[in-house]
Amino acid sequence: MNLKISRLIEDNKHLLLRVRLVSRVALFIGMLACLSMVLVLAFITDQSGVSYDTIIRSYSLSQEHLVPTLLVAGLLLVSLSGVITFVITLYTGFCIAGPLYRFARNLEKFIEQGLVAPVPIRAKDQLKQEEQQIMHGITRLKNYYGAIHAAAEAALMKLAAHQDASAEIAQLKELERAVRL
């Protein structure tokens, strides 16, 4: 029960960290949008050098310059938002792709060298719970392999001594049934 509660807390912690990151990015982009609008409104002038304050009083003049200025400012904000989103996606992608790459390399290592200790993922990476599950599976696999090896050795010793090995063979059959898919 405590394991389920700790997993729930851990899952929610990751969710809260992600929500916090997204809210910080949204706040940053919103502040950047406000700042750019203030700058645009402060520095907008026409050919004669009239400021925005004067332009806003003249409706026809403000219509001529406001639309292109807001369009340019909007395009700049959208471009900057895209770049920031790309960088954040790239960073968080590495936090997920890194562990997946490590899991694949560890699997290749197991296939080539047998049951060896896997290389752990980085401390800042995601998928910690999955890594713990894989480590638990590796431990169970090692224990299972040890049980099969011990039962096979016991059966071989009894057979070599020309004794009845039916109990050991039954144990091997039971171990084989446990892994049947």
Buried (B, 14 or more C-beta within 10 A) or exposed (E): EEEEEEEEEEEEEEEEEEEEEEEEBEEEBEEBBEEBBEEBBEEBEBEEEBEBEBBEEEEEBBEEBBEEBBEEBBEBBEEBBEEBEEEBEEEEEBBEEBBBEBBEEBEEBBEEEEEEEBEEBEEEBBBBEEBEEBEEEBEEEEEEEEBBEEBBEBBEEBEEEEEEBEEBBEBBEEBEEEEEE
